[in-house]
Amino acid sequence: MNFGSALGVAALTAEQRRDSLASFDQVWTTVRDKHWDTSLNGVDWAAVRDQLRPLVEKAHSQSEVRAIISDMLSRLHQSHYAVIPGSVYHDVASREPEEGDLNGENTSPDGTAGLDVRVIGNEAVVVSVDPHSSAKEQGVAPGWIVRRVGDEEMIPVLRRVGGAYKDSTMRDMMLARSVVSRLDGPVSNPVEVEFQTGRDKMVLLTLNRREFRGTPAKFGYLPEEHVWIETRRVARDVDYIAFNLFLDPTALVAKFQESVRSCAGCAGIVIDLRGNPGGIGILAMGLAGYFIDKPDQKLGTMYMRDLPLKFVVNPRPPVFEGKLAVLIDGLSASTSEIFAGGMQDLNRARIFGSRSAGAALPSMIERLPDGDGFQYAAASYKSESGKVLEGVGVTPDEPVALTRAALLAGHDPVLDAAIRWIEDAGTQEKASRETSLKGIQTQ
Amino acid sequence: MRMRFVYLGAVWMATAFGLTAQTAVTEVAPSAKSALPSADTVMQRYVDATGGKAAYDAVKNRVSTGTFSLTGKGINGAIKMYQAAPAKAYTVVDIEGVGKQEDGNDGKTVWELSSMTGPRIKTGDEAAAELRTSALDAHTNWKSYYKSAEVVGSESIGDKSCWKVVLTPNQGEPETDWFDKTTGLLLRESATMDTPMGKIPVAGDYSDYRKQGDLTLPFKITQTVAGQEFEIALTKVETNVDIPANRFDLPAEIAALQK
């Protein structure tokens, strides 16, 4: 791997060089001491240090140091090991730098163009449009294809990312991120996007960005994230709950509880975890408690170096007794997978959609001496049936693929399938009750 | 005073975990065991060094206020602990970005209520340990709570030479205390907590002893739970104050579990 030119005068000061080496050492030592697998996935960790530390000593920039440390972490071949640049550590999600970013002229917060995207086939297809966005005002609709963002054609980007992740369960996630990260950016900078409309015409629109949906939430050194939860009735006797992150527990749990309790007599509830990358792991247990009435039920077990920890669900009476459907896709990761995989294993939920991201390892982020963040996994995790979720993901009970045609027709085939299942089960139960009643009456 | 382990399962589980437990060093050779003091002597020395039995007996309740932080994780909060004789307790930790984590007991039912994981009634060894460590007379009356205690050696914690005492409770697994040979103060405890999630090693280091009324108490407690370290720094400790009569009542969510 080429980490940059070895020629020229070093750009790092003595202090920066010292911090860079200290950061390298901290990452190396943390992995050695805290990785749950003492064999470190079979990697000769000392040899990795011997090979890469001299490169840090010769590095000319912090980005070069970051690339070296990232290379070291990539040798583990596991998710949730990453270096987060200090410049974006607290304030922004990962996105492409824009004009004004590098010279410090961009002082406005990051925001969103209001579009959520999934890559279907080889196309970046819009799956939802924020009703308050300028995209909505200009007529952008689910099913449209994002062809170009700014000056960048999407096809080569998707080809590149898709190739890099062709064998990974995280492919869908990385493909979608590669598009959304280009759509997002400073609120003060509009973004020019070329779409292929539902009638396959090409249109060029300038989209104003707005603040991310939801309420800003902080958790330790994790970057600030906006958290939202949406609840609504999607059928006569079926409620729908979606939220974007397992964060901000006070607000999230309160709203979640309110929704579940208000639907106590419903035939079913749909929890939509599509696009939800996770958050605080134990919230999976906390939310599961609204649906499981027996004590000592487990979603799975986390394996640390010396200690297995069971993810035990605490029932939260009155527990919802109706049907539970959970929607997932390739962007459902980590805590979403712990919840979905565990509830599937306990036969408490039926899972709809497409395979999850297989990125389930619990992780934490620490500050490095050079100001970057270091994300690392501190444990492994198996769902209750013994399935390792990492690199495998949760397989839906009922696979349902998103199609552009369905989106253009205003349908959500995954949600539709879940509602159908709940309603069919309700019809069958009603018929069964009536049959029993008739039996009693004729006796 | 025997400090309570403030077991914040929901808090430390909210992050991942460190794994390097702090360890003491320099075990006394078996041949030197005859020179060891009795556990009675070491425990009594602690009581005397921190104020004496009469001062402990005069404490009918205690309210401790302070701050809470997970070391190196940027997770901070406020903590308030209530204890009342004989062994009632209520602790609330309000953590930024997480919410309230409460635990306590009314002398019979031991419970935990987390904004993240919900309500739980503790049973078995876990409940017994909680009641034991909630007792205000846990040190002056330790023989009521432990069936045996033995000084097993001498170990250093930092630059302080300590007596290492293994106490076997009436119910549950043995616990280990380290008492400073010079001052008689308790510097460290370790135990294993038997929870539904599994058996979890816990340790607590006590420092910043200050005179509070007639007692000398540790104002800084560094706890290590399954390798994750967090620090409690007390800012105020009050004794024999007016505590609301319902302070130790079971929360509605816990009462609902009993139905």
Contacts between the chains, C-beta under 8 A, distances in Angstrom:
chain1	res1	chain2	res2	distance
A	33	B	19	6.5
A	33	B	20	6.1
A	34	B	17	7.9
A	34	B	18	6.2
A	34	B	19	5.3
A	34	B	20	8.0
A	217	B	97	6.3
A	218	B	96	6.9
A	218	B	97	5.0
A	219	B	14	7.7
A	219	B	75	7.2
A	219	B	97	4.2
A	219	B	98	7.2
A	220	B	15	6.9
A	220	B	70	7.1
A	220	B	73	4.6
A	220	B	74	4.0
A	220	B	75	4.3
A	220	B	97	7.0
A	221	B	73	6.5
A	221	B	74	4.0
A	247	B	97	7.7
A	248	B	97	7.0
A	249	B	97	7.9
A	249	B	98	5.8
A	249	B	99	5.4
A	249	B	115	5.1
A	249	B	116	4.7
A	250	B	98	7.4
A	250	B	99	3.6
A	250	B	100	7.8
A	250	B	115	5.5
A	253	B	99	7.8
A	253	B	115	5.9
A	253	B	116	6.9
A	280	B	14	5.1
A	280	B	98	7.9
A	280	B	116	6.6
A	281	B	13	6.9
A	281	B	14	7.5
A	282	B	10	6.1
A	282	B	13	4.5
A	282	B	14	6.1
A	282	B	116	5.5
A	282	B	117	5.6
A	283	B	116	5.4
A	285	B	116	7.9
A	285	B	117	5.3
A	285	B	118	7.9
A	286	B	114	7.1
A	286	B	115	7.9
A	286	B	116	4.6
A	286	B	117	4.5
A	286	B	118	5.4
A	289	B	117	7.3
A	289	B	118	4.4
A	296	B	196	6.4
A	304	B	17	5.6
A	304	B	19	6.6
A	304	B	226	7.0
A	304	B	227	7.5
A	305	B	19	4.9
A	306	B	19	6.5
A	306	B	227	8.0
A	307	B	17	7.9
A	307	B	198	6.6
A	307	B	200	7.0
A	307	B	201	7.5
A	307	B	226	5.6
A	308	B	198	5.8
A	309	B	13	7.5
A	309	B	197	4.8
A	309	B	198	5.2
A	309	B	200	7.5
A	309	B	226	7.4
A	310	B	196	6.7
A	310	B	197	5.0
A	310	B	198	5.7
A	311	B	197	7.5
A	312	B	196	4.4
A	312	B	197	5.7
A	314	B	117	5.6
A	314	B	118	4.2
A	314	B	119	6.1
A	314	B	120	4.6
A	315	B	118	7.6
A	315	B	257	7.5
A	316	B	118	4.5
A	316	B	119	6.7
A	316	B	253	7.4
A	317	B	256	5.1
A	317	B	257	6.7
A	317	B	259	7.7
A	362	B	16	4.9
A	363	B	16	6.2
A	364	B	15	5.0
A	364	B	16	4.2
A	364	B	73	6.9
A	366	B	72	6.0
A	366	B	73	7.6
A	367	B	72	7.8
A	367	B	74	7.9
A	376	B	16	7.8
A	377	B	16	7.1
A	378	B	16	3.0
A	378	B	17	5.3
A	378	B	18	7.8
A	378	B	19	7.9
A	379	B	16	6.1
A	379	B	17	7.0
